[in-house]
């Protein structure tokens, strides 16, 4: 039997996918750090890695990196505005 919250989502499945996407973002950051030529990235760790959904909304961001992605607007709305 599956226990669901008020949104109808399975909390166990949500946690599994949350950990999956967080792990992907962390691995992206580590790959960037290890292959970087820039001192800002390699030594100062001045970068962010994140996973977005198809609508441009933030799904996961690597912990320990700057959180540039926490702006109230979505990435897709910025891209749409820039193309107008």
C-alpha positions, 0 to 999 in steps of 0.5 A: 500500500502506498501512502500519499500526501494531500497532493497525491504524491508518494513521499517515498518516491519523491525522496528517491527522485529528490536524491537522484536529481541532487546527486546529478547536480553534485556530480555535474559540479564535481566534473566541472571543478575537476576539468576547469581551467579557470582559477575562479572555478577550480580554486574559488569554487565560484560556480553553480550546477543545477537541474531544471525541468522542461518549463525552466523551473529549478528541480535540484541544485548542488549543495555548497555552490552559489545559489544563483538559481533562486530568483523568483522568475523561471529560466524559461520566462527569462529566455522568452523575454529575451527572444521578444 
